[in-house]
Amino acid sequence: MEKRVVFDFEIEFTNGGGIQGQEFRLDLNGDDISDEELAKYIVEDMRLLMVDKVQILNKKIITEKHKRSTLNE
């Protein structure tokens, strides 16, 4: 069974401003991922700079076919 994580996020930048995502989905390798690992992955994958704070909200793991390379590989 393939797993995906569905979540909302809020990112604040050290130079002001921020971005949000709702019902964002990412492929998982395994059954779970910590909020810290997920935040790190988002920042690195989106190549964000000057990140101050990342909040992960409404996280849930679902069974769904993977769409690309998995997290935790």
N, C-alpha and C positions, 0 to 999 in steps of 0.2 A: 504494500500500500504506500503510495506517495503522499507526503504531507506538505502542506503549505501553511505559512503563518499569515494571518490577516490582522491588520492593526491600523490605528491612527497614530500620527506623530506630530510633534511640534518641535521646531528647531529655532533657537535664538542665536544670533551672531554677536560677537564681541564689538563690532562696529555699528550695531543697531540693526533693526529689522529682523525678519524671520520668515520661515516657510512652514506650511502645514500640509499634511496629507491625510486623506480619509479613505478607509477601507483599502489600504495599500496591501498588495499581496506579493510574497516572495516564497520561492521554493525552499524547502528544508531538507537537510540530510539528517534524519533522526526524528525523534518524537517531540522535541522541545528546543527552545533557545532562550537564553536569558535576555532581559531587557537591555543589559549592558552590551552584550554581543550584537544584538539587533541594532542598537544605536550606532555602534562602531561600524557595522556593515553598511548602513545607510550613508553615513558620512563619507566612507571610503568609496563606495560604489558611485555616489553622485559627485565625487571629487569636490566636496565642499571645504572651504577654507574659513578660518576665523570663527569656528563654531564654539559657542559658549556653553549651551545647554541643550540636551535632547531629552524629550519626554516621550515615552511609549505609552499609548493609551488603548484600552479596549482590545488587547491582544488575545487572539484565539487561534488554536491549531485546528486545521481542517484537513480532510482527506480529499485530494484533488490532484489531477495529473500535473506533473511539473511542466513548466514553460521554458526554462533555460537551465544553466548550470546551477547546482544547489549551493546553499549556504553550508558552512562547516566542512567544505571539502579540503 
